[in-house]
Every structure is written in C-alpha cells, then in structure tokens.
Amino acid sequence: MAKQLSIFAENKPGSLEKITSILSGKNINLRALTIASSEGFGIFKVLVDNPVEAFDALNKNNIPVQIKDIVAIYIDDKPGGLHKAIRAISKHNINIIDSYGFVVESGKKAIFVFELDKPQEAIKNLKKEKIRILTDSELYSL
C-alpha cells in the first residue's frame, strides 16, 4: 500500500527548509506537499519517492514524523469526477480522514490521495466501480 508522511513542525521561518534539506540530502524527491497550520504548529503531508527512507532520515534528525497508509486514484478531470470516487467510498460507510488532489493532465486526468479508516475495503469498492488505483511505484514515480 502507498504511504505518505505526516511531519509535525513549529510554524516558524526555516521549519520547511530544514525538512527539505534533510530529504534532498538523502536524494529523496518530493512528489506532492500540503501544509496545514494551527496554533503555531504545522503538519506537512508529503508524498515522496521513497517514504521509508524519508521517514528514517527525518526520525534520525529528531523531526516528529508519522508514516500513513494512503489510497491514490485516477479520476477524470471534469465535473463529477471526484464525486464518483467519493460515492464509492462513502456508500460503504468508510471515513475519509484526509484527502488532497492534483491535476496530471488538464481536462483529462487528476490524482486524488485519500487517508481512510478502512483502506483495504475502500480499494475493493473502488475497483468494483472501475476506479483505477495507482500502484506504489506509479505514485512515487510521478
């Protein structure tokens, strides 16, 4: 199953630079990044090409980090494209904990990444709906 990193850092100048320095020093490539901030702290959700190595490198540098299972899917980049996937997940009482997406080819294809409470069940249901799930290597090599 694909993985993403959740990195916790104080919301101050230099926090993200420290993280990117560690990752680039290990030749780890960032594929996607989201940042959320609250009360002086941030959570960076990061897709990288080698999540286990990135996790180890951050841990060794005393950066609080978690590694999470995710499900990444292709959707049509058009109105209703995301709804089809959300419906396939929610009609089976699966909770979406976190999600983000990005366009791969404008007007044609996008990728959505989900952190789910029941990822294996979601994968089964998404496949039944003919929604294409990205393999780990596909996701990490984007």
Buried (B, 14 or more C-beta within 10 A) or exposed (E): EBBBBBBEBEBEEEBBEEBBEBBEEBEBBBBBBBBEEEEEBBBBBBBBBBBEBBBBBBEEEEBEBEBBEBBBBBBBBEEEBBEBBBEBBEEBEBEBEBBBBEEEEEEEBBBBBBBBEBBEBBBEBBEEEEBEBBEEEBBBEB
